[in-house]
Amino acid sequence: MLISYRKKLLYSGLAGLAMAIAVVTAWYILNQQEDNHVERVTASTAFGVEALLSKDIEGRIVSLSGLANHWQGSDEAYRAQWEVESRNIYDAQPGYRTIGWIDPSMHVRWLTPVSGNEITQDFDLRLNRPAFLAAEQAKESGRLIFSTPLESVLRGKGMGLYVPVYDPRSKQFDGLIGGLILFDPLLQTAVPQGLLAQHDIVISVNDEPVYSSTSAEQPVRARHQQQRRFNIGNLEWTVALTPKQEFLQLVHSRFLTIMLVAGLILSGLMALTVYLGILAVNRVHQVGEVADRMAILFKNLPGMAYRCLNQPKWQMEFVSEGCQQLSGYSRSDFEDGRVSWRDLIVPEDRDLVWQRVQEAVLSDQAFELEYRILTSDGEERWIWERGRPTDMMNDDIVYLEGYMADITGLKSAETESIKEKGLSDAIVKSALEGVITVDADGIIEAFNPAAEEMFGYASNEVIGKNIEILIPAERRKVYWKTVEDYLKTGDRQSSNSGNVTYGRRKDGSQFPYEGSINQIEHQTEQKLIFLIRDVSNQRAIEQEARELQQKLAHTERFHTLGEMASGIAHELNQPLTAVSNYMAASRDMIDDTGPDIRVILKEALNEASSEAIRAGNIVRRLREFIAKGEVSRQIYPVAKLVEDAATIGLVGAREKSIDWSIDIDPNSNNVMADSVQIQQVIVNLMRNAIEAMEDSPVKHLTISASPISNGYTEIRVEDSGSGISEEISGTLFSAFSSTKSNGMGLGLSICRTIVESHGGEITAEPGSNGGTIFRFTLTQVTD
């Protein structure tokens, strides 16, 4: 028992010792991993800062050199062009304080921009020794030279870039193109602030500190600090990055959490101490890999970091989150081998890219490339890539590590900055619409040829004048109100877009146009662009079409009455015969002296008068029906429209043994309509229904009207005829479609045109008991 107890103590002690050794070992490994992780992230961030800063400054070298290559001499005639080109560079590359031309005597003569830099006008560079020495060196060497860090007369530490220029005729030295860059705005522009969220940065030029992201003094060589030294031009730059305390605490807390979990597992499973120790080491390794893949640095960069094998396919082993935005493909697409980077490169660029990379591998140097790729959706993009070869784990395997960014916008800007003005002018000049540009006060600044043709003014006659000269006096208040509403709301609907208004020509005449307003900002100034389309011809064509439609409808009404001639004669004959009979009876009773003769005579004359009025109403309605006049829409009760139409449409119905009913819903509201046109529709539908029932055993015609949803009133004409065959149902409302041997086939087509011009719709459908139901709608008027 004693021995067993001692053995237990021994085993417990050994297990405890093994656990203690494992914990200490794990703690040590974790600390090492923590330090390695911090240093890797810091080194990668320093590399990213170097890449961004180098790219920015090299872009400035290219643009200033390009400006120097365009030098045409110090004549005032060239100065305007120089100011435009230098202004484009100034706007496109933030960080410049000024760009100027320095004459051979080393005096600053031309400046962009002048505002805020007046103190440097005519400044003598010899008063600033670093600037003067750099300018002299550029003059002597014939190439671009950077000055050492200097204190600017504009307050602030910066550096100068100087490129010599030569007279294009004499080829003699003609001064220098100089750019003054202040370090603070340069570095704040070139290096995204999100990139430095976890690090403090100090940047030195020729070992002289020029920028620091913190006001606290940095140690000369702090723990975990990483430095990158590189040359740009004649200057040596140093980037020193030190992890912030918050970042170190975050990393430490993560690794400490892992340690605590490992300790709990070890303490709970004493018997498996060694196994758990190995598992903890593996776990630490996995955590380190995961930490690397998180790519904290590159997640905030506008591009993609990568590591790949130096093989023709360039199979990616690691890419950062920016790959999705850059190429349209996910990390898993690259890392799992579904997509290779070489396949994305456009075929014309593949061989050149491979050649340049292999040259860098053979010389063990960094490489920098610009080429094109096709994204997942087929879009072509320009890529800037910077990387270098590196050996990992096996000397026979070469890896490439680097960074890529989308420079499509920069490439486009380089091209567009040259072509933009000429292209935009050509587009405006060739536009069919009138294009007028005005400033915030309504002063005309541009007037294209189409606008000249519309208004009768040459561009030089209106440029510099107020746009009111193009607006009729009575419409100017409306114009300014429209512009005011547009500037407040930004809503193009308030800018008469698609609506017709009128312009005033040079000769004082007016013309209709459709116009729209757009607002742009040009060099910090607000401009309004008016797009104008003359619709005079369109208006004339529309008016002619309306007149032809009215003539066609009038002809159709005559045609309808012609077909009803015998019925109309019968309708008129009945009241006229009655009038004749009553008058004859009255004549015979005049000489009668009976006691009641006066009462009987009076009744006979009243009946004759009523029949005469009836005949007169028939004639009046016929005259109104065939009247030719302008379209006049007024408010009418639905019942009156139907009843007046029935007076004409039902002529001769009794003789054909047709009975009818008219059912008007009392809730039917008034409608806005041209009474003659709507009556023509109803009459046409009635006559078609009567003709359709000629051979039917049951002859019943129903005319009804009632309100429906959405503010419409529906009028229905239903017959008990043979219905409509499938052969003609699809072309029922088409012009020149008829089943009558003597018909023109325009009746229903005209009906549809009339109804649709009133904002309604006309349809036909089979009746529930045979026959056909025609329906059409009119807009209700509630007041």
Buried (B, 14 or more C-beta within 10 A) or exposed (E): EEEEEEEEEEEEEEBEEBBEEBBEEBBEBBEEBBBEBBBBBBBBBBBBBBBBBBBBBEBBBEBBBBBBEBBBBBEEEBBEEBBEBBBBBBEBBEBBBBBBBBBBEBBBBBBBBEEEBEEBBEBEBBEBEBBBBBBBBBBEEEEBBBBBBBEBBBEBBBBBBBBBBBBEEEEEBBBBBBBBBBBBBBBBBBBBEEBBBBBBBBBBBBEEBBBBBEEEEBEEEEEBBBBBEBEBBBBEBBBBBBBBEEBBEBBBEBBBEBBEEBBEBBEEEBEBBEEBBEBBBEBBEEBBEEBBEBBBBBEBBEBBBBBBBBEEEBBBBBBBBBBBEBBBBBBEBBBEEEBBBBEBBEEEBBEEBBEBBBEBBEEEEEBBBEBBBBBEEEEEBBBBBBBBBBEEEEEEEBBBBBBBBBBBEBBEBBEEBEEEEEEEEEEBEEBEBBBBBBBEEBBBBBBBBBBBEBBBBEBEBBBEBBBBEBBBEEBBEEBBEBBEBBBEEEEBEBBBBEEEBEBBEBEEEBBBBBBBBBBEEEEEEEBBBBBBBBBEEEEEEEEEEEEEBBEBBBBBBEBBBEBBEEBBEBBBEEBBEBBEBBBEBBEEBEEEEEEEEEEBBEEBBEBBEBBBEBBEEBEEBBEBBBEEEEBEBEEBEBBEBBBBBBBBBBBBBEEEEBEBEBEBBEEBBBBBBBBBBBBBBBBBBBBBBBBBBEEBEEBBBBBBBBBEEEEBBBBBBBBBBBBBEEEEEEBBBBBEBBBEEEBBBBBBBBBBBBBEBBEBBBEBEEBEEEBBBBBBBBBBBEE
